[in-house]
Amino acid sequence: MGAARRKPLQNRQVGSLLLLWCVSVGGAATIRYSVAEEMESGSFVANVAKDLGLEVGKLAERGARLVAEGNRLHFRLHRKTGDLFVKEKLDREALCGKLDPCVLHFEIILAEPLQSFRVEVRVFDINDNAPVFLNKEPLLKIPESTPLGSRFPLQSAQDLDVGLNGLQNYSLSANTYFHLHTRFRSHGPKYAELVLDNPLDREAQPEVNLTITAVDGGSPPKSGTANIRVVVLDVNDHVPQFSRLVYRAQVPENSDNGSLVVVVTATDLDEGTNKQITYSLAENPEAVLRTFLVDPQTGEVRLRGPLDFETIETYDIDIQATDGGGLSAHSKVLVEVVDVNDNPPEVTISSVSSPLPEDSPLQTVVALFTIRDRDVRVGGKITCFLKEDLPFVVKHTFRNSYSLVTDRSLDREDVSNYNITLVAMDTGPPNLSTETVIEVVISDINDNAPVFQEDSYLLTVRENNSPAVFIGKVHAEDLDLGENAQVTYSLLPPKSGDLSVFAYISINSDNGKLYALRTMDYEAIQDFQFVVKATDGGFLSLSSQVTVRVVVLDDNDNRPMILYPLQNGTFPCNDLVPRSAEAGYLVTKVVAVDGDSGQNSWLSYHLLKATDLGLFSVQRQNGEIRTLRQISERDPMMQKLVILVQDHGQPALSTTASLNILLVDGFSEPYLQFQDPSKHSRKVNPTTKYLVISLAVLSFLFLLSVTVIFIIHLYQKIKHRDKFTVQEHFYDDCNFPNNLVQGRGNGSLSQPCPYDMCSATGTGNSEFRFLKRFMPNFPFPHATGEVKTEDESSLPPGSNRNRSRGSEGHARIGDEYM
């Protein structure tokens, strides 16, 4: 046959269509094809995609592949077209031997979803082998006194073909002594026997040459020949006789070499050497000669090679007994091989889904496999189970096909891979089993969010830090793998009203390191907190959050600040102490604060300088200044003290306060402001001089501008009054002069203060109300330059009260009238 042909189905109900069962993982589909042997490599067999009912290209999309039950695959599949081709030339005799029919099995595995389809391809025999005689020149020794009709078995011809193409008949070349009779074996090829037709005469013809031809039933038929040489012997009266024509024996297939099968016996009635019998294996098939041997003297038939019930179940052995005169007899030994459970189940893995996603649903197919037990009659029932308790289970799908499916949920974080041990056990006895390990790797999915090592983080940073300084690190771990475990960090936007965290803190998105972006000031902010988000790199990313609190540590960067006595840089503060003060008298108290905290804000007070160091002391803790002794008349009136206020930081910072103490006889004595004589001797700073000049110029320009504005406004006001009559209730209807107070020469009021006033016409009294001042009261200096009030004139010169200029006094008088 030059091309493949489909095998007709039983009863030919559907013609040339294939019998196709399409079942999911729970079942299987069987597709049957037929091909002839000796087809060349690349020969077309069938279109599998069409027979499976799949569209063109689906096989490629689903990763179709062929899996042979044996170790060799004889076909190949074109995934794009779905065509099945012969991979190599098929030799039926090499594949199956004498087994008929010759069927090759394999599976088609499809993924997504995982499916398997069984394929059976029957290889038909062609007549490519001729019958062959193993012994091309057999030798027969026949006594001349052999009676007519005696039969002499000949060796069988071997033909590797089967059926009609196998051995069919024998033929013998023309002769006057023998004709050929063909016989059948119960198990084995046909064989021929020579039948004596005419008596032999050694003296007339001592040797006869014959040609035997074996012919098969092929078209055209093929044949093989052998040349038989018959030697005519002298007379031997008796032929050996076997005790049985047929011997039967049963031998277990696991018997050792040399095991006794059967003992054959033959006797000869002759005497002397003609009575001595020798046993031998006559013309037997090669399989018999490889497996058995016979002891020439005792007739014991023993095993020469191993038995295999799965290969050959019975043997038909021809035993020959020959006496010393050359006469022989034949007997048969039928050996039945007893099947024993000597073959453990064979597991063939067809497909394994690895890696397997950890979120695979229950009943997901993990692997497909087949189990075969070569023992047919014993131990044929197979049980398959898992050796350990794993989240998988074995399901029987079809005949000897099984699937491994998930039975419980998987978690890669708990178990990342499984070594699944399949145990296939027959029923024995004895029970034989096979263990097969399937390795399944569990692939990761993003099912775990990053987890921070701590519930919250507390970090510290010292104030006055350098920008971009590293202050700490957060770390989150993700139990997933690969991109799913790659964690990136980010800062969440602060809540409304919180400080802008992005202005203070920066985070490295790769490793979670935190950096302070600006210099921290403890006095401005002591602590703050923010939220860090950790996100993994999965397709559907997962995240978690943690709160980070940053505490700013104080640095000693603030000097103590003197609150009292005031240090205005112009005049030192003066305090009065009566000369009658005793020792321990509280003079005053130095009050200071420090912007730092903790130890950096602890202040201590020290007397740095004094006019008389033995007169006053400063309390170290509270800054109280007290007298150390009673004040005497010899002590100078003015005592100058310099107080050092120092904090306890590292390094310590300090500041000084100057204080003048006036020793007076009583508090009625004027409080004089003493100037430091050393300041009079100082040279005036040029910058100060320029500043004073600038202020004087600006003051002059300001006064000039105000004067001009006042004159213009007064002119417009007078012009506006002239336009109205006296019936209107304006200032002319009033009985009061326009100027409520006139300036006097004594300088008591330098400028009149006009007001808007209205009086009710026709009333019996002179009630009036001040409405408002229509102009601000600008002071104008008199020629004398300043005006003194009576109170001021009574004060002695040099008093510490503030002196008021004339304009200020004028404002107070005006206010009194308001």
Secondary structure by P-SEA (a helix, b strand, c coil): ccbbbbbbcccccccccccccccccccbbbbbbbbbccccccccccccccccccccccccccbbbbbbcccccccccccccccccccccccccccccccccbbbbbbbbbcccbbbbbbbbbbbbcccccbbbcccbbbbbbcccccccbbbbbbbbbbccccccccccccccccccbbbbbbbbccccbbbbbbbcbbbbcccccbbbbbbbbbcccccccbbbbbbbbbbbccccccccccccccccccccccccccccbbbbbbbcccccccbbbbbbccccaaaaacccccccccbbbbcbbbbcccccbbbbbbbbbcccccbbbbbbbbbbbbcccccbbbbbcccccccccccccccccccbbbbbcccccccbbbbbbcccccbbbbbccccbbbbbbcbbbbcccccccbbbbbbbcccccccbbbbbbbbbbbbcccccccccccbbbbbbbccccccccccbbbbbbcccccccbbbbbbccccccccccccccccccccccccccbbbbcccccbbbbbbbbbcccccccbbbbbbbbbbbbccccccccccccccccccbbbbbbcccccccccbbbbbbbcccccccbbbbbbcccccccccccccccbbbbbccccccccccbbbbbbbbbcccccccbbbbbbbbbbccccccccccccccccccccccaaaaaaaaaaaaaaaaaaaaaaaaaaaaaaaaaaaaaacccccccccccccccccccccccccccbbbbbbbbbbccccccccccccccccbbbbbccccccccccccccccccccccccaaaaaaaaaaaac
